[in-house]
Amino acid sequence: MAIRNEPPNSVSEPAPTDTFAGIEDPLARYNNNNSSCPIEVGQDAKYVIGEHLLWAPRRVRVGCIGAGASGIMLCYKKEKEFGNDIDLVVYERHDQPGGVWYTNKYPGCRCDVPSPAYQYSFAPKPDWPMMYSSAQDIQRYYQDFAESRGYLDKYIKLKHSVEKAAWDEEKGQWILTVTERLPSGETRTIEDAVDFLVGNIGVLHTWKWPSIPGRELFKGKMTHSASYDTTLDLKDQRVAVIGSGASAVQIVPAIKDESSHVLSFYRTPQWISSGMPVEGLTDGSNITFTDEQKRKFEDDSEYYLRTRKKIENNINKAFPKVAERMASIINNDPILMKKVMPEFAMGCRRLGLGEEFLHALNTPKVSLADSGIEAFTETGVKCHDGSTIDFDVIICATGFDVSFRPPFEMIGREDRVLGDEWDTEPEAYLALAASGYPNFLMGSLGPNCPAGHGSFVTVLESAQNYVCKVIRKLQTENIHSLDVKKEVVDEYNQHVHLWLKRT
């Protein structure tokens, strides 16, 4: 890291006086809540010594973008690690906290990690309704945590969208341009200056339509899974679901009974698991916890902790039987096996959770498309094999822009733009710091974030701990700016790429 130290308040002021030998005690002024005690050096001094007790924390204003799991966690860390030593503001563009668990409302949306493992280590919830909880239940967990501690009143500003962050070298601050949505529906632009900026926005914030021409031609209903139209009535409708990721795998079985027929355009096969078996609790299926189980979790915290650890330890153990299980569910049908079972090794991509999808393929109401889509038409789609298919509703479960580029303009040193620099190959130190963007860390899911399988929450906790350590260093050592050197980023990424070749 490149660190720049500067004495605070380097401006000329008249020398203070005191009745005792004409000298004022600097500590007396410090103790009177004046963090700087300027003392003139020489008659024409332009430099003034600031009195600052060694290791005494200076007031630092921290800005956080995003009030999902990591943004809310930073509120907790602020109170636990800093108390009132720092000011914190969290800007959240949506109406409620919770991040992706608030914005994703598509049918069947739930987490692919067991709920006991998908929670803060410092706030265990013993009464999860199911092993794999719905998006609504997870969002409620995070919102309840924030509300119970007053974070929405103290730190989090909802309906505030950061449009621009620009580094001011002289001030050593990030200047934020923020758009606030008012109750009237109008907007206003405000400006804020923060000493340290934390990007807790993750990567699932900018969803993308499929790169298929003619989308504007379709006369029926079209929606994206990440911005799902909850007013859609699918009863007796012909539905196309485009995509083969986690969202598509969850949507298809969730809508099959209501729709007249569902055709899945499943381009890229993935490994699909039933879930993680836990001895004495579940064989991997999405069980509903009984009242007795919830009481045991609540009454015996040690037992609950052992259960949570057992779940996490079983993640990798689930791999060997996945292929065998997938084949058996689709009755070893060679045509289906070719369409849904990938050729790449298990673990290269995140393991999908959705045996219900495989079971749905055995029903007459769900089919897999034989050909990919060439273009949209007024009534449906035209496929690469020349066939045309009509639909009433098209659901695009086509994912997100996961390039790590921020969804706002970010200008660092020498007018560098992070979005441009990360357009092709994003690189960061420890998945947290980008060179040329001082006093800024990504608290959630930066490039090469060390979480491919299992719960992200554990990784987020480690990231927020690191963020707090850096803020504390900046605060107690009177650091103007802290920036990772480009050669350090290069060396780290060389290490990462060499390491990944062995996996």
Secondary structure, 3 states (H helix, E strand, C coil): CEEEECCCCCCCCCCCCCCCCCCCCHHHHHHCCCCCCCEECCCCCCCEECCCCCCCCCCEEEEEECCCHHHHHHHHHHHHHHCCCEEEEEECCCCCCCCHHHHCCCCCCECCCCHHHCCCCCCCCCCCCECCCEHHHHHHHHHHHHHHCCHHHHCEECCEEEEEEEEECCCCEEEEEEEEECCCCCEEEEEEEECEEEECCCCCCCECCCCCCCHHHCCCEEEEHHHCCCCCCCCCCEEEEECCCHHHHHHHHHHCCCCCEEEEECCCCCCEECCCCECCCECCCCCECCHHHHHHHHHCHHHHHHHHHHHHHCCHHHHHHHHHHHHHHCCCCHHHHHHHCCCCCCCCCCCEECHHHHHHCCCCCEEECCCCEEEECCCEEEECCCCEEECCEEEECCCECCCCCCCCEEECHHHCEHHHHCCCCCCCECCCECCCCCCEEECCCCCCCCCCCCCCHHHHHHHHHHHHHHHHHHHHCCEEEEECCHHHHHHHHHHHHHHHCCC
